[in-house]
Amino acid sequence: MRPVPTSLTPRASAGFPFTAVVGMPELQLALVLAAISPAIGGVLIRGEKGTAKSTAVRALTEILPAVDVVPGCRFSCDPDHPDPACPDGPHPSAGESGSGPGVGTRPARLVELPVGATEDRVLGSLHLEKALAEGVTAYEPGLLAAAHRGLLYVDEVNLLHDHLVDVLLDAAAMGRATVERDGVSVTHPARFVLVGTMNPEEGELRPQLLDRFGLTVDVVASRDPAVRVEVMRARLAYEADPAGFTAQYDAAQRELAERIVKARDLLSEVILTDGALRQIAEICASFDVDGMRADLVTARTAVAHAAWSGRTVVEVDDVRAAAKLALPHRRRRNPFDAPGLDEDQLEDAINNSTPPDPDPDDDPDDPNGPGGGADPSDPSDPDAGPADPADPGSAGADRADADRADRAEGDRDPADRDETDRDKADHGKADREKADRDEAGRKGSGVAPVGEVVGSSEPYKARLLSVQAAGAGVAGRRSRAITDAGRVVGDRPRLGRESGRPHLLATIRSAAPHQHSRHHSGPGLAVRASDVRLAVREGREGNLVLFCVDASGSMGTKKRMGEVKTAIVSLLLDAYQRRDTVGLVTFAGATATVALPPTGSVDAAVRRLESLPTGGRTPLAEGLLQAAEVLRIAAIRDPRRRPLLVLVTDGRATHGDNAFARAKQAAGWIAQQGIATVVVDCEPRRGVRLGLAAELAADLSAEYLDLGEVAAGNLIRAVSERRAA
């Protein structure tokens, strides 16, 4: 067993104690299990602001055991098993060099990755000048090297560029980081516990990235006044006397640290029986999760939970606790679906699944056996250690009776059960669709009165709306732009110590003419910092898509407004998939309202749209000017993100004097600002059409689309192109 630190006296920079966190049992359990078994794949913590997400993560390092390292190794190699490919190696093992000067010790390390970090800062960078001049690979380690054998913490991981999230998750899964630049490759170990926190209001992670996180926990502040009082009391006491408050938890911190070390040592001895594997597979299949990662993560988590509970055989309680943490974020089918897990459905899946094989040596009636006696996580047992917040305790007689009562259903062939479940789901869906059609038929006529809320139907695949010409922007998946990723289209000089991927051939061409004046002879090149050229890359950018929506009574019938909302939701779905920032401005009555300032949370935009009231006059000019003001402020905050204005209107303007003339004037001013715009005409196709939206599109120098054309044609279509006369 690896020795536990003899003293857990808080370090000089010690923060809030992990065991003092109040009301977050699932969060604490997930972090502990990931620390016991890093192979789980890390933890994603989702929650509203002010819920101790960051506090709990930073506090975890205080209870992790110290790490033995090779002295002087920048990659924290283990002296007992040094990495043979370490860039600072080769290192002799501790057995070869002795355990004296060949072994160093450092505390567990928490490395924080800032949202604005570059790929070179994360992976590390190669010293191009030395590579060209001396023919050596000089590697500057990045944050992944610093996090090896520790924790890597990413606050607001949902705001991190997708390609950086991919890099982090690849390294966490493979246990290695690789840097490749122009034919030069360096690899080093990078095994760490990845922890990410996010506020869903600021935008979601893509399902592909969500799936790569092993566990997820949704954190919300307790609504129980007693719990909230405890939180305030603990925090205020810590702020008044940090050292004294921390000292009160020394014993609990030490006890928890010892339990983590014991669980790590026990991990390799835990048996995952065929019955437990079968149960995990059936549970994951019953939740209809994609791929096999859910099964593997659940299995690893169940093993870690068994070790944490002091058991050597995985039991149903371990599978239950693992499923609660490993499955919620893998159940999303629609990007706007909220992650979550129905615990009743989980219990049904457990009851209907094959139970794990019992341990032949486990006598449930023996109080000294593995299955009897005190629960190792029972908080009332002074010898049990810190409470396991997600362990429901031993299964009692009532649960056993319920299991036997459900056995007839559970013994049915899984294919039959799946078919029955699908039939029930299909019948339920058909009933809901019929009710929706009946409701639509009952309410499908008439004009929406002021203040009435109208819903929308299922979204569809929308065509691509994009900005006209290539420009500089942030990496994304919408418009052509000069970004940090993509194909190389040129080169440029490096400014100062600017980071970025060098253009090798351009750098050589820049340095070659100066070799004689630099008195250089022999192999290699005399390269100076001024010779380095950076690659210019063209890819796709993410835009700020601002929807300016007419919510007035001129939009006509409820059915028409429902079609409008469906079209906007479809465009929002497209914006979600392309990693855009979105905003929503509505206008009705006498004013325009910023219903949603620019945000990365497309889900929030959908919620605001679904509750959008309609009716009243049409202040079209006010809506356009409000949209222009939102874009002006957004350009100050994020100048690299180019805007795309989507105006959804029938073109009518009925508020104030010279309403349409003022709207045309506002449209002309927006066109002069160079704002890329598309006009979606909501005027009914039947009857007399006034064509006001098309006239407004001409004033905006915008692309004109009829509402029905949002879903028509190819997805690859440039909307804001200006055709020559």
C-alpha positions in Angstrom: 0.0 0.0 0.0 1.3 3.5 -0.8 2.0 5.4 2.4 -0.6 7.9 3.5 0.9 11.4 4.4 1.5 11.4 8.2 0.1 14.9 8.4 -2.7 16.6 6.5 -2.0 20.0 7.9 -3.4 22.5 5.4 -0.9 23.8 3.0 -0.1 27.5 2.8 -2.6 27.8 -0.1 -5.1 25.4 1.4 -8.7 26.1 0.6 -12.1 25.0 1.8 -11.9 21.4 3.2 -13.5 18.7 1.0 -15.2 17.1 4.0 -16.8 20.5 5.0 -18.7 20.8 1.7 -22.4 20.7 2.6 -25.3 19.3 0.7 -23.3 17.9 -2.3 -23.1 14.1 -1.7 -23.3 13.0 -5.3 -20.7 15.5 -6.4 -18.3 14.3 -3.7 -18.9 10.7 -4.5 -18.2 11.2 -8.2 -15.0 13.1 -7.6 -13.8 10.4 -5.1 -14.6 7.5 -7.5 -12.7 9.3 -10.3 -9.7 9.8 -8.0 -9.8 6.1 -7.1 -10.0 5.0 -10.7 -8.8 7.6 -13.3 -9.7 5.1 -16.0 -13.4 6.1 -15.5 -12.7 9.1 -17.7 -13.2 12.2 -15.5 -16.2 14.0 -14.2 -18.4 16.7 -15.7 -20.2 18.9 -13.1 -23.2 20.8 -14.4 -25.0 23.3 -12.3 -26.2 26.8 -11.7 -23.8 29.5 -10.5 -22.8 29.6 -6.9 -23.2 25.9 -6.1 -19.6 25.1 -4.9 -18.6 23.3 -8.1 -15.1 24.9 -8.2 -14.8 24.8 -4.4 -15.3 21.0 -4.3 -12.9 20.3 -7.2 -10.1 22.4 -5.7 -10.6 20.9 -2.3 -10.2 17.3 -3.7 -6.4 17.8 -4.1 -6.0 18.3 -0.3 -7.0 14.7 0.4 -5.1 13.0 -2.4 -1.9 11.2 -1.4 1.5 12.6 -2.3 3.1 11.5 -5.6 6.6 9.9 -5.9 8.4 11.4 -8.9 11.8 11.2 -10.6 13.7 14.3 -9.5 14.2 16.8 -12.2 11.7 15.2 -14.6 9.3 17.7 -16.0 6.7 15.0 -16.6 6.5 13.6 -13.1 7.5 10.1 -14.1 6.9 7.3 -11.5 10.3 6.2 -10.1 9.1 2.6 -9.9 7.8 2.6 -13.5 9.4 5.4 -15.5 8.0 6.0 -19.0 10.5 4.7 -21.5 9.5 7.4 -24.1 9.7 10.3 -21.6 11.3 13.3 -23.4 13.5 13.9 -20.2 14.5 10.2 -20.1 15.6 7.6 -20.1 15.2 7.2 -16.3 16.5 4.3 -14.3 13.9 2.7 -12.1 14.0 3.1 -8.4 15.3 -0.4 -8.1 18.3 0.4 -10.2 19.2 3.7 -8.7 18.1 3.1 -5.2 15.3 4.8 -3.3 17.5 7.7 -2.0 18.3 10.5 -4.3 16.4 8.8 -7.2 13.0 9.4 -5.7 11.3 12.7 -4.9 7.9 13.4 -3.5 5.5 16.2 -4.3 1.9 16.9 -3.3 -1.0 16.0 -5.6 -1.2 18.7 -8.2 -4.2 20.6 -9.5 -3.7 22.2 -12.9 -6.3 24.7 -14.1 -6.8 25.2 -17.8 -8.1 28.7 -18.8 -10.9 29.0 -21.3 -8.7 31.1 -23.6 -5.8 28.6 -23.7 -4.2 27.8 -27.1 -3.5 24.3 -28.3 0.2 24.9 -27.9 -0.3 25.9 -24.3 -2.3 22.7 -23.7 -0.2 20.2 -25.6 3.2 22.0 -25.4 5.2 23.4 -28.3 8.3 22.5 -30.2 11.2 25.0 -30.4 11.4 25.5 -34.1 14.6 27.6 -34.1 16.6 24.8 -32.3 15.1 22.2 -34.5 16.3 23.9 -37.7 19.6 25.2 -36.3 20.8 22.3 -34.2 18.7 19.4 -35.5 17.4 18.6 -32.0 13.8 18.3 -30.8 13.4 20.9 -28.0 10.0 20.4 -26.4 8.4 22.8 -24.1 5.8 20.9 -21.9 2.2 22.1 -21.8 -0.5 21.9 -19.2 -1.1 18.2 -19.9 2.4 17.4 -18.9 2.0 19.4 -15.7 -1.3 17.6 -14.9 0.2 14.1 -15.3 -0.6 12.0 -12.2 -2.8 14.8 -10.8 -6.0 16.6 -11.6 -6.7 18.8 -14.7 -9.5 21.2 -14.0 -11.4 23.1 -16.7 -13.8 25.7 -15.4 -16.6 26.6 -17.9 -15.6 23.7 -20.1 -18.6 24.4 -22.4 -17.0 27.6 -23.4 -13.7 25.9 -24.5 -13.2 25.4 -28.2 -14.4 22.0 -29.3 -11.0 21.0 -30.8 -9.3 21.6 -27.4 -12.0 19.6 -25.6 -11.2 16.8 -28.1 -7.5 17.1 -27.3 -8.2 16.8 -23.5 -10.6 13.9 -23.8 -8.2 12.0 -26.2 -5.3 12.4 -23.7 -7.5 11.4 -20.8 -8.7 8.3 -22.6 -5.3 7.3 -24.0 -3.1 8.3 -21.1 -0.7 10.0 -23.5 -0.3 13.3 -25.2 1.3 13.7 -28.7 2.6 16.8 -30.3 3.2 16.7 -34.1 4.5 19.7 -36.0 5.9 19.5 -39.5 7.2 15.9 -39.3 8.5 16.2 -35.7 6.7 14.2 -33.1 6.9 14.1 -29.3 4.9 11.9 -27.0 4.7 11.8 -23.2 2.5 10.2 -20.5 -0.5 12.3 -19.5 -2.7 10.3 -17.0 -4.8 12.6 -15.0 -8.3 13.0 -13.5 -10.2 15.3 -15.8 -12.8 17.5 -14.1 -14.9 20.0 -16.0 -17.5 22.4 -14.7 -20.2 24.3 -16.6 -23.3 26.4 -16.3 -25.8 25.0 -18.8 -27.3 28.5 -19.1 -24.1 29.5 -21.0 -24.4 26.7 -23.6 -24.2 23.0 -23.8 -21.5 20.6 -24.8 -22.1 18.6 -28.0 -23.4 15.1 -27.3 -20.3 13.6 -28.7 -18.2 15.5 -26.2 -20.6 14.8 -23.3 -20.3 11.1 -24.0 -16.5 11.3 -23.6 -16.8 12.4 -20.0 -17.0 9.3 -17.7 -19.4 10.6 -15.1 -21.7 13.6 -14.8 -23.4 15.3 -11.8 -26.1 17.9 -11.9 -25.7 20.3 -9.0 -28.4 22.5 -7.7 -28.6 24.6 -4.6 -30.8 23.0 -1.9 -34.2 24.5 -1.3 -34.2 23.3 2.3 -33.6 26.3 4.5 -31.8 24.2 7.1 -29.2 23.1 4.5 -28.8 26.6 3.2 -28.2 27.8 6.8 -25.5 25.1 7.2 -23.8 26.3 4.0 -23.8 29.9 5.1 -22.5 29.0 8.6 -19.6 26.9 7.2 -18.6 29.5 4.6 -18.7 32.4 7.0 -16.7 30.5 9.6 -14.1 29.6 7.0 -13.8 33.3 5.8 -13.5 34.5 9.4 -10.7 32.1 10.3 -9.5 29.8 7.5 -6.7 28.1 9.5 -8.9 27.4 12.5 -11.8 26.2 10.4 -9.6 23.9 8.4 -8.0 22.5 11.5 -11.4 21.3 12.7 -11.6 19.0 9.7 -8.1 17.5 9.9 -9.2 14.2 11.3 -12.0 13.8 8.8 -9.7 14.8 5.9 -7.0 12.3 7.1 -9.7 9.5 7.4 -11.0 10.2 3.9 -7.5 10.2 2.5 -6.7 6.9 4.1 -9.9 5.4 2.7 -9.1 6.6 -0.8 -5.6 5.0 -0.6 -7.1 1.7 0.6 -9.7 1.8 -2.2 -6.9 2.3 -4.8 -5.0 -0.7 -3.4 -8.2 -2.8 -3.3 -9.2 -1.9 -6.9 -7.2 -4.6 -8.6 -8.7 -7.3 -6.3 -12.4 -6.4 -7.0 -14.2 -9.1 -9.0 -16.6 -8.1 -11.7 -18.6 -11.2 -12.3 -20.3 -12.3 -15.5 -23.7 -11.7 -13.8 -22.7 -8.1 -13.0 -21.5 -7.6 -16.6 -24.8 -8.9 -17.9 -26.8 -6.7 -15.5 -24.8 -3.6 -16.6 -25.3 -4.5 -20.3 -29.1 -4.9 -19.8 -29.4 -1.7 -17.9 -27.6 0.3 -20.6 -29.6 -1.4 -23.3 -32.8 -0.5 -21.5 -31.9 3.2 -21.5 -31.1 3.0 -25.3 -27.7 4.6 -25.0 -25.5 4.8 -28.1 -22.3 2.9 -28.4 -20.4 0.9 -25.8 -18.8 3.6 -23.8 -21.7 3.8 -21.3 -21.3 0.0 -20.5 -17.5 0.3 -20.0 -17.7 3.4 -17.8 -20.5 1.9 -15.7 -18.5 -1.2 -15.2 -15.3 0.7 -14.2 -17.4 2.9 -11.9 -19.1 -0.1 -10.3 -15.7 -1.6 -9.6 -14.4 1.6 -8.1 -17.6 1.9 -5.9 -17.1 -1.6 -4.6 -13.5 -0.8 -3.7 -14.7 2.4 -2.0 -17.2 0.4 0.0 -14.5 -2.1 1.0 -15.9 -5.0 -1.1 -14.1 -7.4 -3.4 -17.1 -8.4 -5.4 -19.4 -6.0 -7.4 -22.9 -6.0 -6.0 -26.2 -4.5 -7.3 -25.7 -1.4 -5.1 -22.4 -0.7 -6.9 -24.1 -1.0 -10.3 -27.0 1.3 -9.1 -24.6 4.0 -7.9 -22.5 3.7 -11.1 -25.5 3.9 -13.4 -26.7 7.1 -11.7 -23.5 8.8 -12.5 -22.6 7.3 -15.9 -25.9 7.3 -17.8 -27.7 10.7 -17.4 -25.7 12.6 -20.0 -25.8 9.7 -22.5 -29.6 9.6 -22.9 -30.1 12.8 -24.9 -31.7 12.2 -28.3 -32.6 15.8 -29.2 -30.0 18.5 -28.6 -32.6 20.5 -26.7 -33.4 17.5 -24.4 -32.2 18.1 -20.8 -29.8 15.4 -19.5 -31.2 13.4 -16.6 -32.1 10.0 -15.3 -35.4 8.8 -14.1 -34.6 6.9 -10.9 -37.9 4.9 -11.1 -36.9 3.8 -14.6 -33.5 2.9 -13.3 -35.0 0.8 -10.5 -37.3 -1.0 -13.1 -34.2 -1.7 -15.3 -32.3 -3.1 -12.3 -35.3 -5.3 -11.2 -35.8 -6.5 -14.7 -32.1 -7.3 -15.3 -30.1 -10.4 -14.4 -28.8 -10.0 -10.9 -25.0 -10.2 -10.3 -23.6 -13.7 -9.4 -23.4 -14.0 -5.6 -20.0 -14.4 -4.0 -19.8 -18.0 -2.9 -17.9 -17.0 0.2 -20.5 -14.3 1.1 -23.0 -15.4 3.7 -25.6 -12.7 4.1 -26.4 -14.0 7.6 -22.8 -13.7 8.8 -22.3 -10.3 10.5 -18.6 -10.6 9.9 -18.8 -11.5 6.2 -18.5 -9.1 3.3 -22.3 -9.0 2.9 -23.2 -8.7 6.5 -22.5 -6.4 9.5 -22.1 -2.7 9.4 -22.2 -0.8 6.1 -18.7 0.6 5.5 -20.4 3.9 4.4 -22.9 4.1 7.2 -22.4 7.6 8.8 -23.6 6.3 12.1 -20.8 3.8 12.3 -17.7 5.5 13.8 -15.4 3.0 12.1 -17.0 3.2 8.7 -15.2 6.3 7.4 -16.8 9.2 5.5 -20.3 8.6 4.4 -21.0 7.3 0.9 -23.7 9.7 -0.2 -25.0 7.6 -3.1 -25.0 4.2 -1.3 -28.6 3.3 -0.5 -27.5 0.7 2.0 -28.0 -3.0 2.1 -31.0 -4.5 0.4 -33.7 -5.3 3.0 -36.3 -8.0 3.1 -38.8 -5.7 1.4 -36.6 -5.2 -1.6 -35.8 -8.9 -1.8 -39.6 -9.6 -1.8 -40.1 -7.0 -4.5 -37.2 -8.6 -6.6 -38.8 -12.0 -6.3 -42.2 -10.6 -7.3 -40.7 -9.1 -10.4 -38.7 -12.1 -11.3 -41.4 -13.5 -13.7 -41.2 -10.3 -15.7 -37.4 -10.2 -15.4 -36.9 -13.8 -16.6 -38.6 -13.0 -19.9 -36.5 -13.0 -23.0 -34.8 -9.5 -23.3 -35.9 -9.2 -26.9 -39.5 -9.8 -25.9 -39.2 -7.2 -23.2 -37.7 -4.7 -25.6 -40.4 -5.3 -28.2 -43.1 -4.8 -25.5 -41.4 -1.6 -24.3 -41.2 -0.3 -27.9 -44.9 -1.1 -28.5 -45.8 0.8 -25.4 -43.7 3.7 -26.4 -45.1 3.7 -30.0 -48.7 3.6 -28.7 -47.9 6.4 -26.2 -46.3 8.5 -29.0 -49.3 7.9 -31.3 -51.7 9.0 -28.6 -49.8 12.2 -27.9 -49.6 13.0 -31.6 -53.3 12.5 -32.0 -54.0 14.7 -29.0 -51.7 17.4 -30.6 -53.6 17.1 -33.9 -56.9 17.4 -32.2 -55.7 20.5 -30.2 -54.3 22.0 -33.4 -57.6 21.4 -35.2 -59.6 22.9 -32.4 -57.4 26.0 -32.1 -56.0 26.3 -35.7 -58.1 29.3 -36.7 -58.3 32.8 -35.6 -55.8 35.5 -34.8 -53.7 35.3 -31.6 -54.9 37.8 -29.1 -52.5 40.0 -27.2 -50.5 38.0 -24.6 -51.6 34.5 -25.7 -48.7 32.0 -26.0 -48.6 29.7 -29.0 -46.5 26.5 -29.1 -44.4 25.1 -32.0 -44.2 21.6 -33.6 -41.2 19.4 -34.2 -38.2 21.1 -35.8 -36.7 20.0 -39.1 -33.4 20.2 -40.8 -32.7 23.8 -41.8 -30.6 25.0 -44.7 -27.3 26.6 -44.0 -27.3 30.4 -43.5 -23.8 31.9 -43.7 -22.0 35.2 -44.0 -20.9 36.2 -47.5 -17.1 36.4 -47.8 -14.2 34.9 -45.9 -13.0 37.0 -43.0 -11.2 36.6 -39.7 -13.3 34.8 -37.1 -13.4 32.3 -34.3 -13.3 28.6 -35.2 -16.7 27.1 -35.8 -18.8 25.3 -38.5 -20.7 28.0 -40.3 -19.1 30.6 -42.6 -15.7 30.5 -44.4 -13.1 32.5 -42.4 -9.5 32.8 -41.4 -9.3 30.8 -38.2 -6.8 28.8 -36.1 -7.7 25.5 -37.7 -8.2 24.5 -41.4 -6.2 24.3 -44.5 -3.1 26.4 -45.0 -3.6 29.2 -47.4 -0.5 31.4 -46.7 1.9 32.6 -44.1 2.6 35.8 -42.1 5.3 37.1 -39.8 5.1 36.3 -36.1 4.5 39.3 -33.8 6.7 39.3 -30.8 6.3 36.1 -28.7 3.0 35.3 -30.4 2.0 31.6 -30.2 0.7 29.7 -33.1 1.7 26.9 -35.6 4.8 27.9 -37.6 4.9 27.5 -41.4 8.1 25.4 -41.8 8.9 26.0 -45.5 8.1 29.8 -45.2 10.4 30.0 -42.2 13.2 28.3 -44.1 12.7 30.6 -47.0 12.9 33.6 -44.7 16.1 32.4 -42.9 18.0 31.0 -45.9 19.1 34.3 -47.5 20.7 35.5 -44.3 23.1 32.5 -43.7 26.2 34.3 -45.1 25.6 37.5 -43.3 25.2 35.5 -40.1 28.6 33.8 -40.7 26.9 30.4 -40.6 28.5 27.3 -42.2 27.9 23.6 -41.8 24.6 21.7 -41.3 21.5 23.4 -40.1 20.3 26.9 -40.4 21.0 30.0 -38.3 17.4 30.9 -37.4 16.3 33.9 -35.5 13.0 34.8 -34.0 12.4 37.3 -36.8 12.6 34.5 -39.4 9.7 32.5 -38.0 6.5 32.7 -40.1 3.2 31.5 -38.9 0.7 29.6 -41.0 -2.5 31.3 -42.2 -5.4 28.9 -42.2 -8.8 29.0 -43.7 -11.6 27.0 -42.2 -15.1 27.6 -40.8 -16.1 30.1 -38.2 -18.9 30.4 -35.7 -21.1 33.4 -36.0 -23.4 35.4 -33.7 -26.8 34.6 -35.2 -29.2 37.2 -33.9 -32.9 36.5 -34.5 -35.1 39.6 -34.8 -38.7 38.2 -34.7 -42.0 39.9 -35.4 -44.4 38.8 -32.5 -47.2 41.2 -33.4 -50.7 40.5 -34.4 -49.9 41.0 -38.1 -48.3 37.6 -38.1 -51.8 36.3 -38.6 -53.2 33.0 -37.4 -52.0 30.8 -34.6 -51.1 28.2 -37.2 -48.9 30.7 -39.0 -47.2 31.7 -35.8 -46.6 28.0 -35.0 -44.9 27.6 -38.4 -42.7 30.6 -37.7 -41.7 29.2 -34.3 -40.9 25.8 -35.9 -38.7 27.5 -38.5 -36.8 29.5 -35.9 -36.4 26.4 -33.7 -35.0 24.5 -36.7 -32.5 27.3 -37.3 -31.6 27.3 -33.7 -30.9 23.6 -33.9 -28.6 24.3 -36.8 -26.9 27.0 -34.8 -26.4 24.5 -31.9 -24.8 22.0 -34.2 -22.5 24.7 -35.7 -21.4 26.0 -32.3 -22.8 29.5 -32.9 -23.6 32.2 -30.4 -27.3 33.2 -30.6 -29.5 36.0 -29.5 -33.2 36.9 -29.7 -34.9 40.3 -30.2 -38.7 40.4 -30.4 -40.9 43.4 -31.4 -44.7 43.8 -30.8 -47.0 46.5 -29.5 -45.0 49.7 -29.1 -41.5 48.5 -28.3 -38.7 46.0 -29.1 -37.4 43.7 -26.4 -34.1 41.8 -26.1 -35.6 38.5 -25.1 -32.2 36.9 -24.9 -28.8 38.7 -25.1 -26.1 36.9 -27.1 -25.3 33.6 -25.5 -23.9 30.2 -26.2 -27.0 28.6 -24.7 -29.2 27.7 -27.6 -31.4 25.8 -25.2 -32.2 29.1 -23.5 -33.2 30.7 -26.8 -35.6 27.8 -27.5 -37.2 28.2 -24.0 -37.7 31.9 -24.6 -39.2 31.3 -28.0 -41.6 28.7 -26.7 -43.0 31.2 -24.2 -43.1 34.1 -26.6 -46.4 36.0 -26.4 -47.9 37.4 -29.6 -50.3 40.2 -30.6 -50.5 44.0 -30.9 -49.1 46.4 -33.4 -45.8 46.1 -35.3 -42.9 48.4 -34.4 -40.7 47.1 -37.2 -38.3 50.1 -37.2 -37.8 49.8 -33.4 -37.1 46.1 -33.8 -34.4 46.7 -36.4 -32.7 49.5 -34.4 -32.8 47.3 -31.3 -31.1 44.5 -33.2 -28.4 46.8 -34.5 -27.7 48.0 -31.0 -27.3 44.4 -29.7 -24.9 43.7 -32.5 -22.9 46.9 -31.8 -22.4 45.9 -28.1 -21.6 42.3 -29.1 -18.9 43.5 -31.5 -17.2 45.4 -28.6 -17.2 42.4 -26.4 -16.2 39.8 -29.0 -14.8 41.6 -32.1 -13.7 38.3 -33.8 -17.2 36.8 -34.0 -19.0 38.1 -37.1 -22.7 38.7 -36.9 -25.5 37.2 -39.0 -28.9 39.0 -38.6 -32.0 36.8 -39.3 -35.1 39.0 -39.6 -38.4 37.1 -39.4 -41.3 39.3 -40.4 -44.1 39.7 -42.9 -42.8 43.2 -43.6 -45.7 45.1 -42.2 -45.1 48.1 -39.9 -48.0 49.6 -38.1 -46.7 51.4 -35.0 -46.2 55.2 -35.1 -46.1 57.7 -38.0 -44.6 56.8 -41.3 -43.9 53.3 -39.8 -42.8 51.6 -43.0 -40.7 54.5 -44.2 -38.9 54.5 -40.8 -38.4 50.8 -41.1 -36.8 51.2 -44.6 -34.6 53.9 -43.3 -33.4 51.7 -40.4 -32.8 48.9 -42.9 -30.7 51.1 -45.1 -28.5 52.1 -42.1 -28.0 48.5 -41.1 -26.9 47.7 -44.7 -24.3 50.6 -44.5 -22.8 49.0 -41.4 -22.0 45.8 -43.5 -24.1 43.6 -41.3 -24.9 40.3 -43.1 -28.7 39.8 -43.0 -31.3 37.3 -44.2 -35.0 38.1 -44.3 -37.5 35.3 -43.7 -40.9 36.4 -45.2 -43.8 35.1 -43.0 -46.5 36.6 -45.2 -49.2 34.0 -46.0 -48.8 32.5 -49.4 -52.5 32.5 -50.1 -54.5 35.6 -51.0 -53.1 39.0 -51.9 -49.4 39.4 -51.0 -48.0 42.9 -50.4 -44.3 41.9 -50.8 -43.2 44.3 -48.1 -40.6 41.8 -46.7 -39.0 41.5 -50.1 -38.8 45.3 -50.4 -37.2 45.4 -47.0 -34.7 42.7 -48.0 -33.6 44.9 -50.9 -33.0 47.9 -48.5 -31.0 45.6 -46.2 -28.9 44.2 -49.1 -30.0 40.8 -47.6 -30.9 37.4 -49.0 -34.7 36.9 -49.2 -36.3 33.6 -48.2 -39.9 32.6 -47.9 -40.8 30.8 -44.7 -41.3 27.6 -46.6 -37.8 27.8 -48.1 -36.1 27.5 -44.7 -36.2 23.7 -45.0 -35.9 23.5 -48.8 -32.9 22.8 -51.0 -29.3 22.0 -50.0 -27.9 22.6 -46.6 -24.7 24.0 -48.2 -26.0 27.4 -49.4 -24.5 30.8 -48.9 -27.2 33.2 -47.9 -25.5 36.6 -47.7 -23.8 36.6 -51.1 -24.4 39.8 -53.1 -24.8 39.0 -56.8 -23.4 41.3 -59.4 -26.0 43.1 -61.5 
